[in-house]
Amino acid sequence: MMSARPLIASLLVATSFAATAWAEDAARTPLATAVTRAAAQTQPAQAAPAATQDAAAASQGADPGWEVEIAPIYLWVPISINSITLPEFPDLPAPPGGGDRPSGETDASLNGAAMAAFRVEKNWWMARGNVVWAGLSGERETPRVKLTGNLILGELFTGVEVVKHLYLEGGVRRLAVDISAEVLDYPEVSRKPGVWDPQVGLTYRVPMGEHWLLTMHGDYGGFGVGSEVDLNTSLTLDWRMARHFGLTLGYGLLYFRLEDDWQDRANLERTLELGTTLHGPIVGFKLLF
């Protein structure tokens, strides 16, 4: 039986030669490098630094800031139609055709109007307002009706964007009328009624390219709180001709019906009813910020 010592010695010599040959092989990959590469392949991809992620999120959800529109020059050329019902005249004969109060309607007439307006917007919130002066003059030959006067209108609205480009709004409108009216041969009646109307409305504003903006608006109010009915609609197209300057073209319609009650010198109740429709083209100049 072979002795164990010569066998162990032979194995040690063979292992030494093999280790020497492996160490002298220039084409081999060092053991440490191989281990490092294997660890890198099995390690999951490292997430982007938190600071980079925060910067990207901030860029995507950046606050657009305030958007401001001021229209110092706004012209409206409306056609007006007015219906008028005067108070009862107990000392005079009743009007022909029945009824106890003289009434009539003017023919359509062209009147001028001037406006100033503003709008402020930030994220999903907006506010806007305007002031309008408009003439209300008109007449008809048969049956004879004549109306002269003017209207001063002011309004303030605020609203929120309920879906993309669509705003739900609420606000108040002030109507102040200064009129003198004649119907048939009855005495002239002059009044200056003024009312505050609560209003609700919708506005749809959608960009059409880089420089154009289409706006459709409608609101309704009065509800008997001030006037009986107060309705306003408009369609406008804005052109941004420069960074801070724009032009507006459109068409607007306003209708209201109100009653004015008072007591005369004899303590008799008197009521004047006025219904007015104004509609016509709009042109305006805007400052944009």
C-alpha positions as CSV (number, residue, x, y, z in Angstrom):
1,M,0.0,0.0,0.0
2,M,1.3,3.5,-1.1
3,S,2.4,5.8,1.7
4,A,0.3,8.9,2.2
5,R,3.2,11.3,2.4
6,P,4.5,10.9,-1.2
7,L,0.9,11.4,-2.5
8,I,0.3,14.6,-0.5
9,A,3.7,16.0,-1.7
10,S,2.8,15.3,-5.3
11,L,-0.6,17.1,-4.9
12,L,1.1,20.2,-3.4
13,V,3.6,20.4,-6.3
14,A,0.9,20.2,-8.9
15,T,-1.2,22.9,-7.2
16,S,1.8,25.2,-7.0
17,F,2.5,24.9,-10.7
18,A,-1.1,25.6,-11.6
19,A,-1.3,28.6,-9.3
20,T,1.9,30.0,-10.9
21,A,0.5,29.6,-14.4
22,W,-2.8,31.3,-13.5
23,A,-1.0,34.3,-12.0
24,E,1.2,34.7,-15.1
25,D,-1.8,34.7,-17.5
26,A,-2.1,38.3,-18.8
27,A,-5.5,37.8,-20.4
28,R,-7.3,36.8,-17.3
29,T,-9.7,39.1,-15.4
30,P,-8.5,39.9,-11.8
31,L,-10.6,38.3,-9.2
32,A,-11.6,41.5,-7.5
33,T,-12.7,43.1,-10.8
34,A,-14.8,40.1,-11.7
35,V,-16.5,40.1,-8.3
36,T,-17.2,43.9,-8.7
37,R,-18.7,43.4,-12.1
38,A,-20.9,40.6,-11.0
39,A,-22.2,42.7,-8.1
40,A,-22.9,45.6,-10.4
41,Q,-24.9,43.4,-12.7
42,T,-27.1,42.0,-10.0
43,Q,-27.7,45.4,-8.2
44,P,-30.9,47.2,-9.2
45,A,-30.6,50.6,-11.0
46,Q,-30.1,53.4,-8.6
47,A,-32.9,55.9,-8.4
48,A,-32.3,59.5,-9.5
49,P,-31.3,61.8,-6.7
50,A,-34.3,63.3,-4.7
51,A,-33.2,66.8,-5.7
52,T,-33.4,66.0,-9.4
53,Q,-36.9,64.4,-8.9
54,D,-38.1,67.5,-7.0
55,A,-36.8,69.8,-9.7
56,A,-38.6,67.8,-12.5
57,A,-41.9,67.8,-10.5
58,A,-41.6,71.5,-9.9
59,S,-41.0,72.1,-13.6
60,Q,-44.1,70.0,-14.6
61,G,-46.4,71.7,-12.1
62,A,-45.0,75.3,-12.3
63,D,-47.3,78.0,-11.2
64,P,-48.2,80.1,-14.3
65,G,-48.6,83.2,-12.1
66,W,-51.1,86.0,-12.5
67,E,-52.7,86.7,-15.9
68,V,-54.2,90.3,-16.2
69,E,-56.2,91.9,-19.0
70,I,-57.2,95.5,-18.9
71,A,-59.4,97.0,-21.7
72,P,-59.3,100.8,-21.4
73,I,-60.9,101.2,-24.8
74,Y,-64.0,99.1,-25.5
75,L,-66.6,100.3,-28.0
76,W,-70.1,98.8,-28.5
77,V,-72.5,99.9,-31.2
78,P,-75.8,98.4,-30.2
79,I,-79.2,98.5,-31.8
80,S,-81.8,99.2,-29.1
81,I,-85.5,98.3,-28.9
82,N,-87.4,99.6,-25.9
83,S,-90.8,98.7,-24.6
84,I,-92.4,101.0,-22.1
85,T,-95.5,101.0,-19.9
86,L,-96.4,104.2,-18.2
87,P,-98.2,104.5,-14.9
88,E,-102.0,104.9,-14.8
89,F,-103.4,108.4,-15.3
90,P,-106.7,108.3,-13.4
91,D,-107.8,111.8,-14.5
92,L,-107.3,111.0,-18.2
93,P,-109.3,108.7,-20.5
94,A,-108.1,105.2,-20.7
95,P,-105.8,104.4,-23.7
96,P,-107.5,103.1,-26.9
97,G,-107.4,99.4,-27.4
98,G,-108.1,98.4,-23.8
99,G,-106.1,98.5,-20.6
100,D,-105.8,101.2,-18.1
101,R,-102.1,102.1,-18.7
102,P,-100.5,103.5,-21.9
103,S,-97.8,101.4,-23.3
104,G,-95.8,100.9,-26.5
105,E,-92.6,99.9,-28.1
106,T,-90.0,101.9,-30.0
107,D,-88.6,101.0,-33.4
108,A,-85.0,99.6,-33.6
109,S,-82.5,102.5,-33.3
110,L,-78.7,102.7,-33.4
111,N,-77.1,103.9,-30.2
112,G,-73.5,104.3,-29.0
113,A,-71.9,102.7,-26.0
114,A,-68.5,102.8,-24.4
115,M,-66.9,100.3,-22.0
116,A,-63.9,99.7,-19.8
117,A,-63.2,96.2,-18.5
118,F,-60.6,94.0,-16.7
119,R,-60.0,90.3,-16.0
120,V,-57.6,88.7,-13.5
121,E,-56.8,84.9,-13.6
122,K,-54.6,82.6,-11.6
123,N,-54.7,78.8,-11.9
124,W,-58.4,77.8,-11.6
125,W,-59.7,81.1,-10.3
126,M,-60.8,84.3,-12.1
127,A,-62.4,87.7,-11.5
128,R,-63.6,90.2,-14.0
129,G,-65.6,93.4,-14.2
130,N,-66.6,96.2,-16.5
131,V,-68.5,99.5,-16.7
132,V,-70.8,100.4,-19.6
133,W,-72.5,103.6,-20.7
134,A,-75.1,103.2,-23.4
135,G,-77.8,105.4,-25.1
136,L,-81.4,104.2,-24.9
137,S,-83.1,106.7,-27.3
138,G,-85.8,105.5,-29.7
139,E,-89.2,106.3,-31.0
140,R,-92.1,105.2,-33.1
141,E,-94.6,107.3,-35.1
142,T,-97.7,105.1,-34.9
143,P,-98.7,104.5,-32.2
144,R,-96.6,107.4,-30.9
145,V,-93.9,106.3,-28.5
146,K,-90.8,108.3,-27.6
147,L,-88.0,107.4,-25.2
148,T,-84.8,109.3,-24.5
149,G,-82.2,108.5,-21.9
150,N,-79.2,106.4,-21.1
151,L,-78.0,103.4,-19.2
152,I,-75.0,103.0,-16.9
153,L,-74.1,99.4,-16.1
154,G,-71.4,98.0,-13.8
155,E,-70.7,94.4,-13.0
156,L,-68.3,92.3,-11.0
157,F,-68.0,88.5,-11.3
158,T,-65.8,85.8,-9.8
159,G,-65.6,82.2,-10.8
160,V,-63.7,78.9,-10.9
161,E,-62.7,76.6,-13.7
162,V,-65.0,73.5,-13.3
163,V,-63.6,71.7,-16.4
164,K,-60.9,72.7,-18.8
165,H,-61.6,76.1,-20.3
166,L,-65.1,76.3,-18.7
167,Y,-65.7,78.7,-15.8
168,L,-68.7,78.8,-13.5
169,E,-69.3,82.4,-12.3
170,G,-71.4,84.4,-9.9
171,G,-71.6,88.1,-9.3
172,V,-73.6,91.3,-9.2
173,R,-74.7,93.8,-11.8
174,R,-75.8,97.4,-11.2
175,L,-78.3,98.9,-13.7
176,A,-78.9,102.6,-13.4
177,V,-81.3,104.1,-16.0
178,D,-82.2,107.8,-16.6
179,I,-85.2,108.0,-19.0
180,S,-88.0,110.2,-20.2
181,A,-90.9,108.5,-21.9
182,E,-94.0,109.6,-23.8
183,V,-96.8,107.4,-25.1
184,L,-99.6,108.7,-27.3
185,D,-100.7,112.1,-25.9
186,Y,-100.2,111.3,-22.3
187,P,-97.8,113.4,-20.2
188,E,-94.1,112.7,-20.3
189,V,-92.8,110.6,-17.4
190,S,-89.2,110.9,-16.3
191,R,-87.6,108.5,-13.9
192,K,-84.1,107.3,-12.7
193,P,-84.5,103.8,-11.4
194,G,-81.5,101.9,-10.2
195,V,-81.2,98.2,-9.2
196,W,-78.7,95.6,-8.0
197,D,-79.0,92.2,-9.7
198,P,-77.5,88.9,-8.6
199,Q,-76.1,87.0,-11.6
200,V,-74.9,83.5,-12.4
201,G,-73.1,82.6,-15.6
202,L,-70.7,80.5,-17.6
203,T,-67.7,81.5,-19.6
204,Y,-65.9,79.2,-22.1
205,R,-62.4,80.4,-23.1
206,V,-60.4,78.3,-25.5
207,P,-57.1,79.2,-27.2
208,M,-57.1,78.9,-31.0
209,G,-53.4,78.8,-31.9
210,E,-50.6,80.8,-30.4
211,H,-52.2,84.3,-30.8
212,W,-56.0,83.8,-30.8
213,L,-58.5,83.2,-28.0
214,L,-62.2,82.5,-28.4
215,T,-64.5,83.5,-25.6
216,M,-68.2,82.6,-25.2
217,H,-70.1,84.0,-22.2
218,G,-73.7,84.0,-20.9
219,D,-75.2,85.1,-17.6
220,Y,-78.7,85.4,-16.2
221,G,-80.1,87.2,-13.1
222,G,-82.4,89.7,-11.6
223,F,-84.8,87.1,-10.2
224,G,-87.1,89.9,-9.0
225,V,-84.5,91.0,-6.5
226,G,-83.6,94.0,-8.6
227,S,-84.9,93.8,-12.1
228,E,-87.4,91.1,-13.2
229,V,-85.0,89.7,-15.8
230,D,-81.4,90.5,-16.6
231,L,-79.7,88.5,-19.4
232,N,-76.3,89.1,-21.1
233,T,-74.5,87.0,-23.8
234,S,-71.4,87.7,-25.9
235,L,-69.0,86.1,-28.3
236,T,-65.6,87.5,-28.8
237,L,-62.3,86.7,-30.6
238,D,-59.1,88.1,-29.2
239,W,-55.9,88.6,-31.2
240,R,-52.6,88.9,-29.3
241,M,-50.7,91.1,-31.7
242,A,-47.8,91.7,-29.3
243,R,-46.6,90.5,-25.9
244,H,-48.6,93.1,-24.0
245,F,-51.2,94.3,-26.6
246,G,-54.3,92.7,-28.0
247,L,-57.4,93.4,-30.0
248,T,-61.0,92.1,-29.4
249,L,-63.8,91.7,-32.0
250,G,-67.2,90.3,-31.1
251,Y,-70.9,90.7,-30.7
252,G,-72.9,91.3,-27.5
253,L,-76.5,91.2,-26.4
254,L,-78.1,92.6,-23.2
255,Y,-81.8,92.3,-22.2
256,F,-83.4,93.5,-19.0
257,R,-86.9,94.3,-17.8
258,L,-87.4,96.3,-14.6
259,E,-90.3,98.0,-12.7
260,D,-90.0,101.3,-10.9
261,D,-92.5,102.0,-8.1
262,W,-93.0,105.3,-6.4
263,Q,-95.6,107.5,-4.8
264,D,-96.7,110.7,-6.4
265,R,-97.6,114.0,-4.6
266,A,-101.1,112.7,-4.0
267,N,-99.7,109.5,-2.4
268,L,-100.9,107.4,-5.3
269,E,-98.9,104.3,-6.2
270,R,-97.2,104.7,-9.6
271,T,-95.4,102.1,-11.6
272,L,-93.3,102.4,-14.7
273,E,-92.2,99.3,-16.6
274,L,-89.2,99.3,-19.0
275,G,-87.9,96.5,-21.1
276,T,-84.8,97.0,-23.2
277,T,-82.8,95.0,-25.7
278,L,-79.4,96.1,-26.8
279,H,-77.3,94.1,-29.3
280,G,-74.5,94.9,-31.6
281,P,-70.8,94.5,-32.6
282,I,-67.9,95.0,-30.1
283,V,-64.4,96.2,-30.7
284,G,-61.8,96.7,-28.0
285,F,-58.1,97.2,-27.3
286,K,-56.4,95.3,-24.4
287,L,-53.3,95.6,-22.3
288,L,-52.0,92.1,-21.3
289,F,-49.7,91.2,-18.4
